C-alpha cells in the first residue's frame, strides 16, 4: 500500500523536464527499493536476476537493469501521480512507499550539497577506467577476466563510489552482482541518476 508524498516544484519546466525528472526519479526509487532488507518473496528472485543478468556494456544494459528492477516492485508500491499543480510554487504529489521516498530524498540532498566533490571523484574514476581500457569491457556473469592490477583498481573504485553514496563499502552489493566490476558499473549509473535529480534540487526546480 502506498503513501502520499509531495515534491515541491518551482521555476519554469519544459515537457522534457517532466519526462527526465519523472523517469530518473523512478529509476532511483527502484534501485533504492531493491536495497530494502525485507523485500517481498516475489521480488527477491527478480531483483537477483537484475543484478546478475545484464552485460553492462553501454547504456542498453542500464535501461534493462532499471526496467527489471521496476517489475520487481509490486505495482501498488511503484510511484504514481496523485496530483500535480504547475504554478510558482507548485507541487507533484506521488503515491510511494514512504521509507523509500525518504531515503531517495536524503541521498539527493546530500549529492546536491556535495556535487563538486562527488563529480571530481566520479571523473577520476571514469578517467582511470578509460586509461585501463575497462569502459567498453563486456561483462558476462562470473566470466570477467581482469589482470591483478585491474581487479585491485576496480575494487578500490567500487569501494570509493559505494562510500560516497552512503554504503559501508561494496561488499554487500558485490554479493548480489557476483563481481566488483558489475557493482562499480551499477554504482556509477546510480550516481549519474542521482546527479540529475540533485541538479533539479540545486536549481530550485524541485525540492525532494
WOHU-V76843 format. One record per residue. N is the residue number from 1. SS is DSSP state (H for helix, E for strand, - for the rest). OMEGA is omega as a letter, one per 40 degrees, with the letter a starting at -180 (999 if undefined). Layout:
N_SS_OMEGA / N_SS_OMEGA
//
This chain:
1_-_a / 2_-_i / 3_E_i / 4_E_a / 5_E_a / 6_E_i / 7_E_i / 8_E_i / 9_E_a / 10_-_a / 11_-_a / 12_-_i / 13_-_i / 14_-_i / 15_H_i / 16_H_i / 17_H_a / 18_H_a / 19_H_a / 20_H_a / 21_H_a / 22_H_i / 23_H_a / 24_H_i / 25_H_i / 26_H_a / 27_H_i / 28_H_i / 29_H_a / 30_H_i / 31_H_i / 32_H_i / 33_H_a / 34_H_a / 35_-_i / 36_-_a / 37_-_a / 38_-_i / 39_-_i / 40_-_a / 41_H_a / 42_H_a / 43_H_a / 44_H_a / 45_H_a / 46_H_i / 47_H_i / 48_H_i / 49_H_a / 50_H_a / 51_H_a / 52_H_a / 53_H_a / 54_-_a / 55_-_i / 56_-_i / 57_-_a / 58_-_a / 59_H_a / 60_H_i / 61_H_i / 62_H_i / 63_H_i / 64_H_i / 65_H_a / 66_H_i / 67_H_i / 68_H_i / 69_H_i / 70_H_a / 71_-_i / 72_-_i / 73_-_i / 74_-_a / 75_H_a / 76_H_a / 77_H_i / 78_-_i / 79_-_i / 80_E_a / 81_E_i / 82_E_i / 83_E_i / 84_E_i / 85_E_i / 86_-_a / 87_-_i / 88_-_e / 89_-_i / 90_E_i / 91_E_i / 92_E_a / 93_E_a / 94_E_i / 95_E_a / 96_E_i / 97_-_a / 98_H_a / 99_H_i / 100_H_i / 101_H_i / 102_H_i / 103_H_i / 104_H_i / 105_H_a / 106_H_a / 107_H_i / 108_H_i / 109_H_i / 110_H_i / 111_H_a / 112_H_a / 113_H_a / 114_-_a / 115_H_a / 116_H_a / 117_H_a / 118_H_i / 119_H_i / 120_H_i / 121_H_i / 122_H_a / 123_H_i / 124_H_i / 125_H_a / 126_H_i / 127_H_a / 128_H_i / 129_H_i / 130_H_a / 131_H_a / 132_-_i / 133_-_a / 134_-_a / 135_-_a / 136_-_i / 137_-_i / 138_-_a / 139_-_i / 140_-_a / 141_-_i / 142_-_i / 143_-_a / 144_-_a / 145_-_i / 146_-_i / 147_-_a / 148_H_a / 149_H_i / 150_H_a / 151_H_a / 152_H_i / 153_H_i / 154_H_i / 155_H_i / 156_H_i / 157_H_i / 158_H_i / 159_H_i / 160_H_a / 161_H_i / 162_H_a / 163_H_i / 164_H_a / 165_-_i / 166_-_i / 167_-_i / 168_-_a / 169_-_a / 170_-_a / 171_H_a / 172_H_i / 173_H_a / 174_H_i / 175_H_i / 176_H_a / 177_H_a / 178_-_a / 179_-_a / 180_H_i / 181_H_i / 182_H_i / 183_H_a / 184_H_i / 185_H_i / 186_H_a / 187_H_i / 188_H_i / 189_H_i / 190_H_i / 191_H_a / 192_H_i / 193_H_i / 194_H_i / 195_H_i / 196_H_i / 197_H_i / 198_H_i / 199_H_i / 200_H_i / 201_H_a / 202_H_a / 203_-_i / 204_-_a / 205_-_i / 206_E_i / 207_E_a / 208_-_999
//
